[in-house]
Amino acid sequence: MIIRAEEPRDARALFALHFQAFGEREDESKLVDRIRNSPQYNPSLSLVAEHEGQIVGHALFSKAEVVGKKQVSHEVVVLAPLAVSPFFQKQGIGTQLIQEGLQRTQELGYGVVFLIGHPEYYPRFGFKPARSLGFELKQFEVPDEVFMAIELKEGATLSIQGELLYPEAFFEK
């Protein structure tokens, strides 16, 4: 299994992967395309899992911001979406993608990564309910336990506080 950064030639295969992984719906595939064409996209944080030349997984970490008191803005990262081919699930591919993405995100100097996800899956990587850490999310109505964050720099959740704002690409049609 190779975990690598997305390359331009991967776009078609990634569209198909997300379509397949998300119940033959195009929503997530189109989201990936919109993020890829936005200023929040960083190709080194769009990670592909490749098995024998076939793309079997993808994790997209993109820039977002937390706006705190006095409208102070902090650049952070959101993980969305994460997809693994139905034929390759439960083999640790998602784990490898997340771990590599968190490492790369930390190396780039980001202090916090957020996601909206399954409360029984993501805590194993260190994600915690974000509202309990002092963060707000108003763009999506989600239960507290699915809005999560992980601190990549010690003390980051003390210096970065406020409302998480997902990029516009998440709301375009």
RAFENCOR-V155360 format. One record per backbone hydrogen bond with DSSP energy under -1.0 kcal/mol. CO is the residue of the C=O (numbers start at 1). NH is the residue of the N-H. E is the energy in kcal/mol with one decimal. If there is no record, write none. Layout:
BEGIN
co=(CO;CO)
nh=(NH;NH)
e=(E;E)
END
This chain:
BEGIN
co=(2;4;7;8;10;11;12;13;14;15;16;17;18;19;26;27;28;29;30;31;32;33;35;38;40;42;43;45;46;47;48;49;49;50;51;54;56;57;58;59;60;62;64;65;66;67;68;69;72;74;76;77;78;81;83;85;92;93;94;95;96;97;98;99;100;101;102;103;104;105;106;111;111;112;113;114;115;118;118;122;122;123;128;130;130;131;134;136;143;146;147;148;149;150;153;155;155;156;162;163;165;167;168)
nh=(50;48;10;11;14;15;16;17;18;19;20;21;22;24;30;31;32;33;34;35;36;37;38;41;63;45;46;61;6;59;4;56;57;2;54;51;85;49;83;47;80;78;76;165;74;163;71;72;68;66;64;114;62;60;58;88;96;97;98;99;100;101;102;103;104;105;106;107;108;110;109;152;153;77;150;79;148;121;122;125;127;126;149;133;135;134;162;164;146;117;130;115;128;113;156;158;159;160;136;67;65;170;171)
e=(-3.1;-3.4;-2.5;-1.4;-2.6;-2.1;-2.0;-2.4;-2.5;-2.0;-2.4;-3.0;-1.9;-2.1;-2.9;-2.0;-2.4;-1.8;-2.5;-2.8;-2.7;-1.3;-2.2;-1.4;-2.4;-2.6;-1.2;-2.4;-3.3;-2.3;-2.4;-2.9;-1.2;-2.6;-2.1;-3.1;-3.0;-2.5;-2.9;-2.8;-2.8;-2.9;-2.1;-3.4;-2.4;-2.6;-1.4;-1.6;-3.4;-2.5;-2.3;-2.7;-2.5;-2.1;-2.7;-2.3;-2.2;-2.4;-2.5;-2.7;-2.4;-2.4;-2.8;-2.1;-2.6;-2.5;-2.4;-2.5;-1.6;-1.9;-1.8;-3.5;-1.3;-1.6;-2.3;-2.7;-2.8;-1.4;-1.8;-2.0;-1.3;-1.7;-2.5;-1.1;-2.0;-1.4;-1.1;-3.0;-1.5;-2.4;-2.8;-2.1;-2.8;-1.9;-2.5;-1.3;-1.6;-2.5;-2.3;-2.5;-1.6;-1.9;-2.5)
END
